[in-house]
Amino acid sequence: MYLRGGVESSGMARSAGMYLAYITQFFLGMNVVYAMVTGAWDQVPTGIVLFLIAAVPYIITWRTKIAFPWFVYFLASFALLIHTSGYIQARYITYPNWDDLAHLISGTILSLVGFVLILFVDRMRKYHLDPLGMATFILGFGLVGEYLWEVWEFTIDQTIGGSLAGPMQANNTDTMTDMIFVLIASIIVALGCYYYLNRNGSEKIVNEMMKDSTIKLWED
């Protein structure tokens, strides 16, 4: 289930998960097209930036041959699709709970970034963390990321009056609800990664990700 230049390491056809990631990335790009067609040119730069951010995992794999599990590519694209369509198609305004969904998905991808990060840090620094220690880091990483995001939203509201969809923070209840949804997502991912690490082992996971890479991040 790892991407090797767009193909699974077994040399067989692309996994269904990777096709799902590609389709999600496509719909993310179509939001930019939608903004152009509807004449919302002020939203086009935001759409392009979010599309490029979602493409970062693919670019990393292309340049370094470091292969992530398919769900990293999919969730990165899906999280940015939720945010992009929220702005460009005004879903943050049309659907009252769209922001909750966005934070749930964002909390998921934040925690997955923490998962990948702790795998590499543990290997490079030879900490030999157990699954529980890694899961604790993953949970904390998601929560810290959400805290910094809420600080960012507060700063934007106070300096320029909000984003394209209006004020980013309606009130204290809105802020706390966002943090709760990220907490839920972070707990789910931390638990999932805990069982994933227990079953496969961090050493095996990292070796599989680095199998085709020519980059040496540590000495064996």
N, C-alpha and C positions, 0 to 999 in steps of 0.2 A: 504493500500500500504506500510505497514511497515513490516520489517522482524522480525519474532519471532522465533529464533532458526531455521531459514531457511523456516518457514511457516508463512503466514500472520496471524495477530492477531485474525482474525475472525475464525480461525481454519480451513478455507477452503484450497483449493489447492494453491500451490505457484503461485504468480502473474506472468504474462508474463514478466513484467519488471525484476523480479529477475532471471528468466531463461536467459534473455538477458545478465544480469550481469555475470552469471555463464559461459555462452558461451564465453563472452569476456575474462574472466579470463583464460579459457581453451586455447584460441588462444594465449594468452600472454605466457602461459607455453610452448606451441608448438614452440615458437620462440627459447626457450632454446634447445629443441630437435633438431630443425633445425641447430642451431650452432654446436651441437655435431655431427650430421650426416655429415655436410659439413666440419668438421675438424677445425672449427673456435673456438678452445678451449680458446683463449684469450678473447672471447666475452661471454663465458658461465657464469663467475662470475657476470658480469654486468646484464645479463639476469635474473639470479637467484635473485639478489638483487632487481631488479625492480619488479619481480613477487611477492616477499615477501612484498614489499612496497604496492603494489596494494591489497594485502590480509589483510592489517591492519584493514580496516573497518569490515571485516568478523570476524577477531580475537577479536576485541573490543566487537562486539555483542555476540560472543560465550562466552567470559569471564565475561562480565558485564550485558548481556541481555538488553543493551541499543540499541534500534532499530532505525535505520535511514531510511528515505524514500529510496525506491529502487534505485532512480536515483543517490544517493550518491555512492552506491556500483558500479553501472554500469559506471559512469563517472570516478571514480578512476581507474578502470580496463582499460577503454578505453583510458584514457590519457597516462597511462603507456604502453599500447599496441602500441600506435602511436610512442612513444619514443623508445621502445624496437625494433620494426620492422625497425625503422629509422636507428638504429645502426647495428643490426644483419643482416638485409637484404639490407643494404646500400641504403635505400630509401631517406635519406637526400641528397645523391649524385645523385641518379637516377632521382628523381623528384624535380625540383627546388623549388616548392611551399610546399614541405612536412614540412619544418620548420615552415611555416606560419600556417599550419593546426595544428601542434604540439602546437604552442603557443596559438592558439584559444581554443583548448581543455584544455590545461593547465590553461589558464585564467579562464575557466569555473569551473574547479575543485577547483582552488584556492579560487574563490569567494564563492563556496559552502561550503568550509571549514570555511570561514569567517561567512557564514550564520549559520552553526551549532555552531560555537564558540560564536557568539553574543547572540544566543538563551540561551545558558547555563550561560554565564556571566550575562546577563540581569536578569535571574531568580535567580541566586545565590546572586548577589549584590543588587537585588531589585531596579534596575534603572527605570524600567517601561518605557522603550523606546517605542516610537511609530513606526509604520512601516517605516516612512520616515527616522527616525534616524537609524534604523537597516539597511535599504537599503544603506544609506550613508556610514556606517561602512563596509558593504559588498563590495562596490565599492572601498573604500580606501584599504581594505585588499588585494584585487586582485592586485591593482596597486603597493602596497608596496612589495608584494611577487614577482612580476615581476621585480621590481627594484633590489631586492636582488639577483634574479637569474641572471640578466645581470652583476651584480658585480662579481658573481661566475664565469660566463663564461669568463669574462675579466681576472680574476685571473688565471683560468686554462690555458688560452692561453698564458699568460705572464710567467707562471712558468714552465709548462711542454709541451707547444706547441699545446695544444688542446686535443680533445677527440678521441675516436676510429674512428669517422667519419671525423676527421681533425679539423681545427680551428673552434671554436664555434662562433666566431664573425668575419665575413668577412670584415665589414667596418661599418661606422656610419649609413649608410642607412639600413643595415641589422639589427642593434640594434634597430633603431627607428621603423622599420617595425614590429619587434617582439613586441615592447611595444604597438604599435597601435592595433595589433590583440588582445593582452591581454586586452587593454582598451575596445575594442568592446565587448569581451566576458563578461567582468566585468559589463558593462552597461546593457547588456541583462539579466544577472543573477540578478543583483540588482533590475531591473524593475520587473522581474518575481517573485522574493521573496517579493517585495513590495505588489504586488497584492495577492500573496499567504498568506501573513501575514494579509492583510486587510480582506481576506475572511475567514480565519480560526482562527486567533488570536494566538499570540506567546504562551500564556498559554496552549491552547489546544494542540498545536503542541508538546511542550515539555512534557506535561503529557502523550501523546500518545507514545512518544519515550521512556519514563521512566516507562511505565505501568508495565512491568514485571521485572524491574531491582530491585535487592536487595540493590543496592548501594544508600546511602543517600548523595546527594551532597548539600542539603540544608534542613532547617527545615521548614516544612509546617506551 
